[in-house]
Amino acid sequence: MNDSRAQGTTPPGARSEPETARWVRGMFGRVARRYDLLNHLLSLNIDRHWRARTVRRLRPILKRPSALVLDICCGTGDLLLALEAEHGGAVLGSDFCHPMLIQAQRKIARRRSRSVLVEADALSLPFPDGSLDLVTAAFGFRNLANYEKGLAEMRRVLKPGGAAAILEFSQPKNPFFAALYRFYSNRALPAIGGLISGDRNAYRYLPESVRRFPSPEGLAAAMRAAGFARVQYERMTGGIVALHVGYQL
C-alpha cells in the first residue's frame, strides 16, 4: 500500500494473520449483542445516513437486471438490508464472526428479507472468479488481517464492469474538528462503549484501528495497485468517514 500505516489491522498481542483473525473474530463475537445499539448511539445515528448515501452512490449497479451483490464483513446486516431495499432482490452477506451472523439472521427474519448469509473469511471468499456485480464492505475492511489480500479477493470475484465499494472510518482534515474527534474517540467512545458492551478493550481497539488505517488517498492508491480502475472516493461528515468505489475492467 502507498501509505505509511499498517498493511492490515494490528490488535494487541497478535503476531500473525491467523492470530489477528482470531482476535478480531473473538472481539466482535463478544460485542455482537450490543453492536447495533452502540453503532447508532456512538455515531448519533449518523451511521444510517452514511449507509443511505452509499446505497444512492451504488444505485446504477443495484438497478442492473439480475445484479449479484455481496456485502462482506456484513456484521449485523444493516448495509445488507439497505442494499436489498434498493436492489429489489436478494443480497448475499458474508462474515467470519458467527455471533454477528446470528444477529443479522434475526434481523433478516424480522424484516422478511430474502437475503442470504454465508459464514466466510473476506480473505478467502467461497465464490467463483468473476461471478458478482458488486462487492461492498461497511466498517469492516479496516479489521482485515491483510488489506492487499482483501482487495485482491474483492477484485477476483467481480465481473468485468463490476464494482467494489468500501465505506470506512477516516480522520478529519480540519485541525479543530480532528482534535474534537480524537478526544471523542480516545476518551468518550471507550468509556461509553465499554460500559454498554461490557468489553472496554474492544472500544479501545476500534479508535486505534481507525488511526492506523490508511488515509483515503492511501486506500485509493492501494485499490489502483490492486487493479481497480476509475477509483474515486468521497469524504462524509467532515472526513469522519470515506466511501471508496473502484471498478473491475
C-alpha positions, 0 to 999 in steps of 0.5 A: 500500500502507498501509505505509511500505516499498517498493511492490515489491522494490528490488535494487541498481542497478535503476531500473525494473520491467523492470530489477528483473525482470531482476535478480531473474530473473538472481539466482535463475537463478544460485542455482537449483542450490543453492536447495533445499539452502540453503532447508532448511539456512538455515531448519533445515528449518523451511521444510517445516513452514511449507509443511505448515501452509499446505497444512492452512490451504488444505485446504477449497479443495484438497478442492473437486471439480475445484479449479484451483490455481496456485502462482506464483513456484513456484521449485523446486516444493516448495509445488507438490508439497505442494499436489498431495499434498493436492489429489489432482490436478494443480497448475499452477506458474508462474515467470519464472526458467527455471533454477528451472523446470528444477529443479522439472521434475526434481523433478516427474519424480522424484516422478511428479507430474502437475503442470504448469509454465508459464514466466510473469511473476506480473505478467502471468499467461497465464490467463483472468479468473476461471478458478482456485480458488486462487492461492498464492505461497511466498517469492516475492511479496516479489521482485515488481517491483510488489506492487499489480500482483501482487495485482491479477493474483492477484485477476483470475484467481480465481473468485468464492469463490476464494482467494489465499494468500501465505506470506512472510518477516516480522520478529519482534515480540519485541525479543530474538528480532528482534535474534537474527534480524537478526544471523542474517540480516545476518551468518550467512545471507550468509556461509553462503549465499554460500559454498554458492551461490557468489553472496554478493550474492544472500544479501545481497539476500534479508535486505534484501528481507525488511526492506523488505517490508511488515509483515503488517498492511501486506500485509493492508491492501494485499490489502483495497485490492486487493479481497480480502475476509475477509483474515486472516493468521497469524504462524509461528515467532515472526513469522519468517514470515506466511501471508496468505489473502484471498478473491475475492467 
